[in-house]
């Protein structure tokens, strides 16, 4: 299979065997043997091919690239190597209660630091605190994550956000809040704009305008959870529009004037 994949990638790039061999420091005869299946490239050369084409080694070895459809090949050629639609097995470690109902695991602030490494480890998930919210739908999977900082008001620092597991990332609705678990940043809570079709990425935005939006490539994402509700330790502050404040002040002034005219006797 790897020989057919190498031939497919080279032809797609529109270069000759000799040009490719010179580019990667190989002899033409040895490279020709890889394509024809009479020799297998060693690990060092596999890494060279992977870097040159921007395709992971496991894709070179395991996938039948010539048989991919146009859409899947476009995703691979643009650097998307994850299962966007959740059609393959996506490992989700979970726990159940004594009635065999799915628990809502609570990822503590301490546990969130290791969540990117332990999210698919049953042992890591099994020691998390669990609880139930009876008003949530029974056929969905939920998890609760801690929120740090002031980037997503009215959700304040120290709150916990309950998320519903998203299997098909193409179903993400732009402009809605999600918990996004990334390889580099860990757990983040943001307004997400779905840019899979044009940029193979997600744009993450804060509700606090002080923070600039930024892009996360789909390959960096390991899990996504749709916002359901949040648990807060304080009452969010309420802000009024200037017009509303003006109206309220004028109303108070009218009330004071009415009280003064009605209940305070005038001096003769």
Helices and strands as residue ranges (DSSP letters): H 2-13, H 17-24, H 28-36, H 43-53, H 57-62, G 65-67, H 70-77, E 104-107, H 109-112, H 115-118, H 122-126, E 129-131, E 142-146, E 160-165, G 169-171, E 176-182, E 186-195, H 196-199, E 201-205, E 214-217, G 218-220, E 221-231, H 242-263
